[in-house]
Amino acid sequence: MSNKKYGLIGGTFDPVHIGHLLNAQYVIEFLDLRRFYYVPAFIPPHKQNIFITPYHHRLKMLELACMNNEKFAILNLEMERGMVSYTVETLKELRKLWGEKVEIFYLLGIDSFLELPTWKNPREISSLARLVVLRRNQKQYSLEEFKKVSDLLVPSSVMEIPSRVIDVTASEIRKRVKDGLSIKYMVTKEVEDYIYTNKLYI
């Protein structure tokens, strides 16, 4: 296998916050990745009936958050397809672009991993990339739950690594902006300024 190892994480990033950044940097170092890609969802399948900040705002916040890290990059594949964003379709497209010699590590929080059975073609996802599951220090799930999902996937496709414990969520940030509370240090300064300049989440 070549030394081309790329990390990948999908999501709405509404907004991107320090947890997304710190964990990505940690995974880059832990797995010795050449590059780490953020893939903002265009139309998330699990959130089709929920209001989401327009794509161009979410993309711009990602660009601002990533601009000072040469190993961070953004892929617009899901926006370019212009339809519901399915991880399996994104990974298939990347396999065609990058070839079989590139190792793809798809980053998942434990909550997302446990929801994998509800995703489109979870076994195929695990055949296209290694699934890197961020493990919290205090597990909030059972080994039975974890094994139940793992058994649906390609053997040895899942690896667990400890995560940075960052108790920050995008929903909390949106609520704090709406309530007039500070989001300082929860997002980068550039993202914070963008949110207030564009009156997002108010």
Residue pairs with C-beta under 8 A, 6 or more apart in sequence:
1 101
1 103
2 101
2 102
2 103
3 34
4 34
4 98
4 101
4 102
4 103
5 31
5 32
5 33
5 34
5 102
5 103
5 105
6 33
6 34
6 35
6 36
6 37
6 98
6 102
6 103
6 104
6 105
7 24
7 27
7 28
7 31
7 33
7 35
7 36
7 37
7 105
7 106
7 107
7 132
8 36
8 37
8 39
8 75
8 91
8 94
8 104
8 105
8 106
8 107
8 129
9 20
9 24
9 36
9 37
9 38
9 39
9 106
9 107
9 108
10 39
10 40
10 41
10 78
10 85
10 87
10 90
10 106
11 20
11 38
11 39
11 40
11 41
12 40
12 41
12 44
12 47
12 52
12 58
12 170
13 20
13 38
13 40
13 58
13 61
13 62
13 170
14 52
14 53
14 58
14 170
14 174
15 53
15 58
15 61
15 170
15 173
15 174
15 187
15 191
15 195
15 200
16 38
16 58
16 61
16 62
16 65
16 170
16 187
16 191
17 168
17 169
17 170
17 173
17 186
17 187
17 191
18 166
18 168
18 185
18 186
18 187
18 188
19 164
19 166
19 168
19 169
20 38
20 65
21 65
21 69
21 72
21 188
22 164
22 166
23 107
23 134
23 163
23 164
23 166
24 36
24 38
24 72
24 107
25 36
25 69
25 71
26 163
26 164
27 33
27 36
27 105
27 107
27 132
27 134
27 161
28 36
28 71
30 161
31 105
31 132
33 71
33 105
34 71
35 71
35 72
35 73
36 71
36 72
36 73
37 73
37 74
37 75
38 62
38 66
38 72
38 73
38 74
38 75
39 74
39 75
39 77
39 78
39 90
40 55
40 58
40 59
40 62
40 74
40 76
40 78
40 79
41 78
41 85
42 55
42 78
42 79
42 81
42 82
42 83
42 84
42 85
43 83
43 84
43 85
44 52
44 84
44 85
45 84
45 85
45 86
45 119
45 120
46 115
46 118
48 84
52 58
53 200
53 201
55 79
57 194
57 198
57 200
59 74
59 76
59 79
60 194
61 187
61 191
61 194
61 195
62 74
63 74
64 188
64 190
64 191
64 194
65 72
65 187
65 188
65 190
65 191
66 72
66 73
66 74
67 190
75 90
75 94
77 90
77 93
77 94
78 85
78 90
81 89
86 119
86 120
86 121
87 106
87 119
87 120
87 125
88 119
88 120
88 121
88 124
88 125
88 128
89 120
91 104
91 106
91 125
91 128
91 129
92 124
92 128
94 104
94 128
95 104
95 128
98 104
103 130
104 128
104 129
104 130
105 129
105 130
105 132
106 125
106 129
106 130
106 131
106 132
107 132
107 134
108 116
108 131
108 132
108 133
108 134
109 133
109 134
109 163
110 133
110 134
110 135
110 136
110 139
110 140
110 141
113 131
113 133
113 146
113 149
113 158
114 141
114 145
114 146
114 149
116 122
116 125
116 149
116 152
116 153
117 149
117 152
119 125
122 149
122 152
122 153
123 152
123 153
123 154
125 131
125 153
126 153
126 154
126 157
126 158
127 154
127 157
129 157
130 157
130 158
130 159
131 153
131 157
131 158
131 159
132 159
132 161
133 158
133 159
133 160
133 161
134 161
134 162
134 163
135 160
135 161
135 162
135 163
136 163
136 165
137 162
137 165
150 158
168 186
172 186
173 183
173 186
173 187
173 201
174 201
176 182
176 183
176 186
177 183
177 195
177 196
177 200
177 201
177 202
178 201
178 202
183 192
183 195
184 192
187 195
194 200
195 201
